[in-house]
Amino acid sequence: MSTIDHARERVAAALEEIDRLMQSEFPSQHPKDAMNILRSRFQESALALDRIESTIPLNIVHTECNASLERLFVSLPILGFILRSTNVRNGFEAYGLLLRLAKHLMGSNAKLIVSSEWEFSPFVYRCITDLPDFVLIGLPATESSNPLVIPLAGHELGHSVWYAETFSVDFNSRMRQSVLSEITDNKWKEYSVLFPKYKKIDLDEDFFGQLTWQPALNWSLLQAEEMFCDFLGVRLFAESYLHAFAYLIAPGTSGQRSVGYPNIKRRVLHLIDAAKHLDVNVPADFAASFTPETEPTDPTTAFLVSIADTVTESCASDLLEKVTQFANSTNAPMRDHSKVSGIVDQFKKWVVPTPESETLPDITCAGWECNLDKNLWGHTHQIGRKDWGRVLRDVMFKSMEVSEIHERLEEAARSRGSS
């Protein structure tokens, strides 16, 4: 068989698999929409491959085959992610309120898929060419049915916002200049030891000179993005974001830090500063819950990441201001202390979901307040202490479901009133 025959069979197999996946029961319309889009893209690939005749030059044949192969590499993990969104381990009750939050941030065309992933870290798929309006958020499979970790979706939404709003462009030029200034003004001796053949003028004008410090700029931008996402998480989910962050991450893993993040101690200090700025109460033991990470041992990496840390640090206040302006401009919900207190009363006194429409931040903040109460249901002997966590999660999810029903009823009423 020829290369083109192999390519045609691969695409045909992908289409057959998508047709099988389409028989799944999807929890909402958006996963099915995404599946249909991916199916149409593979149909386009199949059509392009079928049009190739034996007389067409080999380089053109290989170009089409490469394109279809790349589509397989990109799409297969996404198809698996969409399939896992149908699993009953996922907290479907939270989906409606999360979608509303995504629309606040990304616009009315935003589409959301929430799924479970076999990595113990929430993540988001970024810049999917075939699915430009979709936000795909993955939660650890072991926690995907835990409403207390939902605030971490605020961080993952932040990545989608960062790319959609091209905020990196706002900081790129400034950070580039800061990296150069940090080297020439403060760390020239260290730089000269590591890169003795370059002069100061070479850093900006010589291509190979630029390559010596480019990693520091790349890491600065990555760190700035992560800091932006953390700040947005605090802005959206207030205290519940800090609690969820500590629950999932503290005290941290042993080993060398990731250069694309601020080191954990600095990251936590930035979270505390952001919380104070946003009038969010910081748990008393929050900073002490995290242990320091190991810095890189390679001298060049250690030097460049120290520059990245310094440059990102200098942008912290501007990143927080960017988050505040953006969230306020989109009318993103904020935690309301009085609403949270009301929900807590419902949970504690009556062990029932809130009867009113509440925001996701208020429900998660109330949930965490109850979760941290060591005497939560001591007065309710029908619920054993070992069941408190399970019951609380059920009540939280049911509150999200009730709130979504209220929202839909209100939307229907408004629609009837305007017609």
NUNU-165056 format. One record per residue (C-alpha): residue in three letters; x, y, z. Coordinates in steps of 0.001 Angstrom, whole numbers, plus 500000, padded with zeros to 6 digits. Layout:
BEGIN
+-----+--------+--------+--------+
: res :     px :     py :     pz :
+-----+--------+--------+--------+
: ALA :      X :      Y :      Z :
...
+-----+--------+--------+--------+
//
This chain:
BEGIN
+-----+--------+--------+--------+
: res :     px :     py :     pz :
+-----+--------+--------+--------+
: MET : 500000 : 500000 : 500000 :
: SER : 501143 : 503542 : 499279 :
: THR : 501435 : 506470 : 501674 :
: ILE : 498212 : 507978 : 500346 :
: ASP : 496397 : 504667 : 500938 :
: HIS : 497607 : 504617 : 504546 :
: ALA : 496448 : 508204 : 505025 :
: ARG : 492996 : 507439 : 503637 :
: GLU : 492608 : 504437 : 505929 :
: ARG : 493697 : 506430 : 508983 :
: VAL : 491132 : 509137 : 508305 :
: ALA : 488421 : 506572 : 507586 :
: ALA : 489187 : 504892 : 510925 :
: ALA : 488924 : 508261 : 512674 :
: LEU : 485529 : 508924 : 511105 :
: GLU : 484291 : 505483 : 512122 :
: GLU : 485413 : 506108 : 515699 :
: ILE : 483731 : 509515 : 515792 :
: ASP : 480503 : 507946 : 514549 :
: ARG : 480692 : 505472 : 517430 :
: LEU : 481410 : 508242 : 519928 :
: MET : 478456 : 510206 : 518613 :
: GLN : 476191 : 507474 : 519983 :
: SER : 477155 : 508472 : 523535 :
: GLU : 474713 : 510308 : 525767 :
: PHE : 476148 : 513795 : 526048 :
: PRO : 475374 : 515806 : 529190 :
: SER : 474924 : 519005 : 527196 :
: GLN : 474861 : 520195 : 523601 :
: HIS : 478357 : 521642 : 523406 :
: PRO : 480300 : 518338 : 523510 :
: LYS : 478124 : 517080 : 520680 :
: ASP : 478674 : 520333 : 518759 :
: ALA : 482431 : 519914 : 519121 :
: MET : 482240 : 516308 : 517969 :
: ASN : 480266 : 517351 : 514872 :
: ILE : 482842 : 520023 : 514032 :
: LEU : 485730 : 517564 : 514345 :
: ARG : 483818 : 515056 : 512237 :
: SER : 483344 : 517637 : 509479 :
: ARG : 487067 : 518445 : 509558 :
: PHE : 487964 : 514792 : 509051 :
: GLN : 485421 : 514591 : 506244 :
: GLU : 487256 : 517499 : 504605 :
: SER : 490534 : 515604 : 505028 :
: ALA : 488993 : 512494 : 503497 :
: LEU : 487698 : 514474 : 500521 :
: ALA : 491084 : 516127 : 499958 :
: LEU : 492839 : 512746 : 500043 :
: ASP : 490299 : 511177 : 497680 :
: ARG : 490967 : 513901 : 495118 :
: ILE : 494646 : 512974 : 494868 :
: GLU : 495386 : 511099 : 491655 :
: SER : 498433 : 509021 : 490750 :
: THR : 499751 : 511789 : 488475 :
: ILE : 500024 : 514372 : 491267 :
: PRO : 503652 : 515148 : 492350 :
: LEU : 504856 : 513276 : 495419 :
: ASN : 505561 : 516449 : 497424 :
: ILE : 501907 : 517507 : 497116 :
: VAL : 500771 : 514019 : 498130 :
: HIS : 502992 : 514162 : 501212 :
: THR : 501680 : 517621 : 502123 :
: GLU : 498080 : 516362 : 502200 :
: CYS : 499069 : 513221 : 504080 :
: ASN : 500983 : 515297 : 506638 :
: ALA : 497980 : 517568 : 507143 :
: SER : 495661 : 514644 : 507846 :
: LEU : 498212 : 513040 : 510165 :
: GLU : 498616 : 516260 : 512145 :
: ARG : 494841 : 516482 : 512485 :
: LEU : 494843 : 513005 : 514019 :
: PHE : 497561 : 513900 : 516515 :
: VAL : 495712 : 517057 : 517567 :
: SER : 492156 : 515721 : 517535 :
: LEU : 492461 : 512319 : 519168 :
: PRO : 493198 : 513635 : 522699 :
: ILE : 490303 : 516095 : 522308 :
: LEU : 487946 : 513314 : 521232 :
: GLY : 488952 : 511331 : 524306 :
: PHE : 488386 : 514385 : 526464 :
: ILE : 484905 : 514874 : 524992 :
: LEU : 484083 : 511211 : 525580 :
: ARG : 485134 : 511491 : 529239 :
: SER : 482783 : 514457 : 529620 :
: THR : 479933 : 511924 : 529466 :
: ASN : 481205 : 509971 : 532484 :
: VAL : 478954 : 510044 : 535532 :
: ARG : 481926 : 510917 : 537746 :
: ASN : 481647 : 514499 : 536464 :
: GLY : 479618 : 517046 : 538424 :
: PHE : 476976 : 517770 : 535784 :
: GLU : 474995 : 519917 : 538242 :
: ALA : 477688 : 522608 : 538119 :
: TYR : 477824 : 522803 : 534336 :
: GLY : 475104 : 525412 : 533784 :
: LEU : 476561 : 527924 : 536232 :
: LEU : 480080 : 527335 : 534921 :
: LEU : 478862 : 527963 : 531387 :
: ARG : 477243 : 531221 : 532474 :
: LEU : 480519 : 532266 : 534054 :
: ALA : 482407 : 531395 : 530856 :
: LYS : 479958 : 533495 : 528841 :
: HIS : 480500 : 536427 : 531206 :
: LEU : 484212 : 536233 : 530518 :
: MET : 484367 : 535039 : 526912 :
: GLY : 481166 : 536409 : 525402 :
: SER : 477809 : 534924 : 524456 :
: ASN : 479335 : 532623 : 521820 :
: ALA : 481437 : 530775 : 524384 :
: LYS : 480921 : 527032 : 524540 :
: LEU : 482078 : 524899 : 527441 :
: ILE : 483106 : 521283 : 527871 :
: VAL : 484043 : 520074 : 531345 :
: SER : 485607 : 516658 : 531645 :
: SER : 487809 : 514502 : 533830 :
: GLU : 491473 : 513866 : 533190 :
: TRP : 493988 : 511370 : 534507 :
: GLU : 496386 : 514063 : 535655 :
: PHE : 496274 : 515448 : 539161 :
: SER : 496115 : 519017 : 537997 :
: PRO : 493300 : 521019 : 536413 :
: PHE : 494101 : 522197 : 532911 :
: VAL : 492566 : 523774 : 529855 :
: TYR : 493138 : 523048 : 526175 :
: ARG : 494504 : 526207 : 524599 :
: CYS : 494118 : 527603 : 521109 :
: ILE : 492280 : 524736 : 519401 :
: THR : 492109 : 525909 : 515802 :
: ASP : 489103 : 523769 : 514885 :
: LEU : 487162 : 524805 : 518030 :
: PRO : 487817 : 528542 : 518442 :
: ASP : 484806 : 529337 : 520660 :
: PHE : 485178 : 526328 : 522925 :
: VAL : 486628 : 526239 : 526433 :
: LEU : 487708 : 522734 : 527456 :
: ILE : 488410 : 522403 : 531185 :
: GLY : 489735 : 519166 : 532644 :
: LEU : 489568 : 518315 : 536336 :
: PRO : 491446 : 515433 : 537986 :
: ALA : 489345 : 512268 : 537705 :
: THR : 489563 : 511701 : 541447 :
: GLU : 488143 : 515181 : 542118 :
: SER : 485778 : 515724 : 539182 :
: SER : 482749 : 514963 : 541364 :
: ASN : 483937 : 517268 : 544149 :
: PRO : 482227 : 520702 : 544025 :
: LEU : 484809 : 522104 : 546438 :
: VAL : 487466 : 522132 : 543678 :
: ILE : 485249 : 523927 : 541142 :
: PRO : 486835 : 527322 : 542015 :
: LEU : 490026 : 526103 : 540337 :
: ALA : 488118 : 526316 : 537050 :
: GLY : 488491 : 530081 : 537509 :
: HIS : 492223 : 529701 : 536925 :
: GLU : 491654 : 527573 : 533830 :
: LEU : 489142 : 530068 : 532436 :
: GLY : 491880 : 532645 : 532932 :
: HIS : 494056 : 530886 : 530347 :
: SER : 491271 : 531125 : 527783 :
: VAL : 490782 : 534806 : 528605 :
: TRP : 494536 : 535474 : 528377 :
: TYR : 494653 : 534099 : 524837 :
: ALA : 491313 : 535449 : 523650 :
: GLU : 492163 : 538967 : 524791 :
: THR : 495823 : 538675 : 523635 :
: PHE : 496994 : 540081 : 526955 :
: SER : 500497 : 538722 : 526351 :
: VAL : 500905 : 541424 : 523690 :
: ASP : 500351 : 544066 : 526377 :
: PHE : 503313 : 542754 : 528372 :
: ASN : 505695 : 541366 : 525749 :
: SER : 507548 : 544552 : 524833 :
: ARG : 507784 : 545731 : 528414 :
: MET : 509062 : 542374 : 529640 :
: ARG : 511584 : 542153 : 526835 :
: GLN : 513070 : 545483 : 527838 :
: SER : 513007 : 544494 : 531507 :
: VAL : 514933 : 541291 : 530775 :
: LEU : 517614 : 543236 : 528906 :
: SER : 517825 : 545882 : 531626 :
: GLU : 518083 : 543285 : 534371 :
: ILE : 521007 : 541639 : 532595 :
: THR : 522914 : 544771 : 531621 :
: ASP : 522252 : 546796 : 534774 :
: ASN : 522205 : 544205 : 537538 :
: LYS : 523591 : 540868 : 536363 :
: TRP : 526201 : 541601 : 533756 :
: LYS : 529022 : 539866 : 535650 :
: GLU : 527015 : 536646 : 535959 :
: TYR : 525977 : 536868 : 532314 :
: SER : 529584 : 537386 : 531171 :
: VAL : 530698 : 534255 : 532997 :
: LEU : 528036 : 532157 : 531284 :
: PHE : 528228 : 533857 : 527875 :
: PRO : 531726 : 535401 : 527626 :
: LYS : 531717 : 535967 : 523850 :
: TYR : 528893 : 538539 : 523856 :
: LYS : 528986 : 542252 : 524564 :
: LYS : 526099 : 544352 : 525814 :
: ILE : 525346 : 545641 : 522333 :
: ASP : 525017 : 542052 : 521089 :
: LEU : 522074 : 541304 : 523352 :
: ASP : 519700 : 543361 : 521250 :
: GLU : 521387 : 543387 : 517844 :
: ASP : 522966 : 539944 : 517406 :
: PHE : 520653 : 536995 : 516648 :
: PHE : 522722 : 534513 : 518621 :
: GLY : 523083 : 537024 : 521422 :
: GLN : 519295 : 537242 : 521607 :
: LEU : 519074 : 533465 : 521938 :
: THR : 521067 : 533599 : 525191 :
: TRP : 518323 : 535489 : 527056 :
: GLN : 515205 : 534502 : 525071 :
: PRO : 514293 : 531710 : 527534 :
: ALA : 514081 : 534272 : 530337 :
: LEU : 511531 : 536280 : 528334 :
: ASN : 509536 : 533162 : 527452 :
: TRP : 509435 : 532078 : 531090 :
: SER : 508482 : 535584 : 532191 :
: LEU : 505467 : 535550 : 529885 :
: LEU : 504444 : 532076 : 531058 :
: GLN : 504748 : 533145 : 534691 :
: ALA : 502752 : 536296 : 533995 :
: GLU : 499982 : 534203 : 532442 :
: GLU : 499861 : 531900 : 535468 :
: MET : 499797 : 534882 : 537811 :
: PHE : 496970 : 536454 : 535815 :
: CYS : 495002 : 533203 : 536053 :
: ASP : 495565 : 532964 : 539809 :
: PHE : 494405 : 536547 : 540262 :
: LEU : 491303 : 535899 : 538161 :
: GLY : 490566 : 532827 : 540261 :
: VAL : 490670 : 534954 : 543409 :
: ARG : 488574 : 537684 : 541805 :
: LEU : 485898 : 535204 : 540718 :
: PHE : 485802 : 532749 : 543611 :
: ALA : 487269 : 534722 : 546531 :
: GLU : 488000 : 532608 : 549629 :
: SER : 486893 : 529378 : 547969 :
: TYR : 489684 : 529706 : 545390 :
: LEU : 492337 : 529914 : 548114 :
: HIS : 490877 : 526920 : 549938 :
: ALA : 490625 : 524854 : 546741 :
: PHE : 494155 : 525863 : 545740 :
: ALA : 495563 : 524701 : 549072 :
: TYR : 493472 : 521521 : 549026 :
: LEU : 494779 : 520402 : 545663 :
: ILE : 498370 : 521663 : 545779 :
: ALA : 499623 : 522023 : 549358 :
: PRO : 502273 : 521371 : 550506 :
: GLY : 503584 : 520891 : 546988 :
: THR : 505619 : 518095 : 545461 :
: SER : 509291 : 517564 : 546118 :
: GLY : 511712 : 518248 : 543337 :
: GLN : 512696 : 521079 : 541072 :
: ARG : 510258 : 523890 : 540378 :
: SER : 508654 : 524513 : 537021 :
: VAL : 510288 : 527502 : 535345 :
: GLY : 506971 : 528462 : 533717 :
: TYR : 505438 : 529225 : 537125 :
: PRO : 506568 : 531531 : 539900 :
: ASN : 508092 : 529346 : 542591 :
: ILE : 505391 : 528199 : 544981 :
: LYS : 506350 : 530457 : 547876 :
: ARG : 506330 : 533537 : 545643 :
: ARG : 503122 : 532377 : 543997 :
: VAL : 501428 : 532071 : 547382 :
: LEU : 502612 : 535539 : 548427 :
: HIS : 501136 : 536976 : 545232 :
: LEU : 497856 : 535226 : 545970 :
: ILE : 497819 : 536739 : 549448 :
: ASP : 498519 : 540214 : 548068 :
: ALA : 495764 : 539820 : 545479 :
: ALA : 493338 : 538599 : 548127 :
: LYS : 494019 : 541624 : 550318 :
: HIS : 493553 : 543951 : 547347 :
: LEU : 490249 : 542254 : 546476 :
: ASP : 488967 : 542180 : 550081 :
: VAL : 489218 : 538404 : 550300 :
: ASN : 489979 : 536778 : 553643 :
: VAL : 493142 : 534672 : 553609 :
: PRO : 493132 : 531448 : 555664 :
: ALA : 495361 : 531830 : 558707 :
: ASP : 497645 : 528932 : 557779 :
: PHE : 497629 : 529511 : 554022 :
: ALA : 501271 : 530539 : 553497 :
: ALA : 502584 : 527987 : 556002 :
: SER : 500816 : 525173 : 554152 :
: PHE : 503344 : 525228 : 551310 :
: THR : 506936 : 524039 : 551317 :
: PRO : 509684 : 525644 : 549216 :
: GLU : 510618 : 524105 : 545886 :
: THR : 514127 : 523326 : 544703 :
: GLU : 515633 : 525860 : 542328 :
: PRO : 517314 : 524669 : 539091 :
: THR : 520832 : 523326 : 539578 :
: ASP : 522036 : 524061 : 536059 :
: PRO : 523844 : 527438 : 536263 :
: THR : 522436 : 528819 : 533009 :
: THR : 518870 : 527796 : 533814 :
: ALA : 519190 : 529150 : 537367 :
: PHE : 520489 : 532463 : 536032 :
: LEU : 517776 : 532874 : 533415 :
: VAL : 514913 : 531854 : 535694 :
: SER : 516097 : 534322 : 538336 :
: ILE : 515736 : 537045 : 535697 :
: ALA : 512293 : 535752 : 534733 :
: ASP : 511250 : 535803 : 538404 :
: THR : 512397 : 539403 : 538837 :
: VAL : 510725 : 540607 : 535646 :
: THR : 507419 : 538898 : 536430 :
: GLU : 507502 : 540219 : 539976 :
: SER : 507702 : 543761 : 538629 :
: CYS : 504478 : 543200 : 536652 :
: ALA : 502398 : 541741 : 539494 :
: SER : 500449 : 544899 : 540312 :
: ASP : 499694 : 545548 : 536637 :
: LEU : 498500 : 541971 : 536157 :
: LEU : 496171 : 542340 : 539124 :
: GLU : 494876 : 545617 : 537739 :
: LYS : 494321 : 543947 : 534363 :
: VAL : 492283 : 541208 : 536044 :
: THR : 490212 : 543676 : 538018 :
: GLN : 489430 : 545849 : 535014 :
: PHE : 488584 : 542908 : 532794 :
: ALA : 486367 : 541099 : 535311 :
: ASN : 484504 : 544270 : 536194 :
: SER : 483998 : 545176 : 532530 :
: THR : 482367 : 541792 : 531887 :
: ASN : 480156 : 542053 : 534981 :
: ALA : 481600 : 538779 : 536231 :
: PRO : 479938 : 537800 : 539515 :
: MET : 481647 : 538516 : 542824 :
: ARG : 481287 : 536780 : 546137 :
: ASP : 478594 : 538470 : 548283 :
: HIS : 479180 : 538056 : 552040 :
: SER : 475503 : 538328 : 552934 :
: LYS : 474515 : 535784 : 550285 :
: VAL : 477205 : 533403 : 551472 :
: SER : 475954 : 533708 : 555064 :
: GLY : 472413 : 532927 : 553944 :
: ILE : 473518 : 529820 : 552069 :
: VAL : 475605 : 528681 : 555039 :
: ASP : 472530 : 528973 : 557275 :
: GLN : 470527 : 526824 : 554862 :
: PHE : 473249 : 524195 : 554767 :
: LYS : 473969 : 524143 : 558491 :
: LYS : 470521 : 524481 : 560033 :
: TRP : 468345 : 522583 : 557601 :
: VAL : 470789 : 520495 : 555514 :
: VAL : 468947 : 521609 : 552384 :
: PRO : 470035 : 523331 : 549173 :
: THR : 469444 : 527021 : 548751 :
: PRO : 465925 : 527671 : 547443 :
: GLU : 466946 : 530804 : 545525 :
: SER : 469132 : 531499 : 542533 :
: GLU : 472699 : 531941 : 543772 :
: THR : 475989 : 532516 : 542007 :
: LEU : 478638 : 529843 : 541732 :
: PRO : 481144 : 531877 : 543818 :
: ASP : 478628 : 532268 : 546644 :
: ILE : 477778 : 528562 : 546670 :
: THR : 481417 : 527454 : 546664 :
: CYS : 482379 : 529963 : 549358 :
: ALA : 479482 : 528739 : 551514 :
: GLY : 480499 : 525152 : 550847 :
: TRP : 484045 : 525768 : 551999 :
: GLU : 482879 : 527605 : 555114 :
: CYS : 480783 : 524590 : 556036 :
: ASN : 483519 : 522144 : 555113 :
: LEU : 485906 : 523843 : 557543 :
: ASP : 483380 : 523850 : 560394 :
: LYS : 484389 : 521013 : 562745 :
: ASN : 480938 : 521119 : 564357 :
: LEU : 479011 : 521434 : 561116 :
: TRP : 476179 : 518982 : 561839 :
: GLY : 476923 : 518024 : 565419 :
: HIS : 473329 : 518955 : 566220 :
: THR : 471961 : 516592 : 563564 :
: HIS : 472368 : 513070 : 564864 :
: GLN : 470805 : 511531 : 561760 :
: ILE : 473995 : 512343 : 559819 :
: GLY : 477113 : 510564 : 561042 :
: ARG : 480328 : 512551 : 561004 :
: LYS : 481824 : 510242 : 558407 :
: ASP : 479015 : 511243 : 556018 :
: TRP : 479341 : 514999 : 556429 :
: GLY : 481575 : 515424 : 553397 :
: ARG : 479342 : 513404 : 551114 :
: VAL : 476177 : 515177 : 552270 :
: LEU : 477769 : 518601 : 551921 :
: ARG : 478828 : 517854 : 548361 :
: ASP : 475326 : 516663 : 547522 :
: VAL : 473762 : 519811 : 548976 :
: MET : 476235 : 522018 : 547105 :
: PHE : 475541 : 520313 : 543785 :
: LYS : 471802 : 520467 : 544349 :
: SER : 472098 : 524209 : 545103 :
: MET : 473874 : 524687 : 541774 :
: GLU : 471152 : 522741 : 540030 :
: VAL : 468372 : 524761 : 541725 :
: SER : 470123 : 528009 : 540792 :
: GLU : 470412 : 526955 : 537169 :
: ILE : 466697 : 526088 : 537078 :
: HIS : 465873 : 529551 : 538441 :
: GLU : 468089 : 531135 : 535782 :
: ARG : 466369 : 529231 : 532988 :
: LEU : 462912 : 530105 : 534273 :
: GLU : 463850 : 533775 : 534494 :
: GLU : 465267 : 533710 : 530970 :
: ALA : 462055 : 532112 : 529695 :
: ALA : 459988 : 534768 : 531459 :
: ARG : 462076 : 537551 : 529953 :
: SER : 461775 : 535968 : 526534 :
: ARG : 457996 : 535791 : 526808 :
: GLY : 457875 : 539381 : 528036 :
: SER : 459871 : 540699 : 525083 :
: SER : 457864 : 538793 : 522456 :
+-----+--------+--------+--------+
//
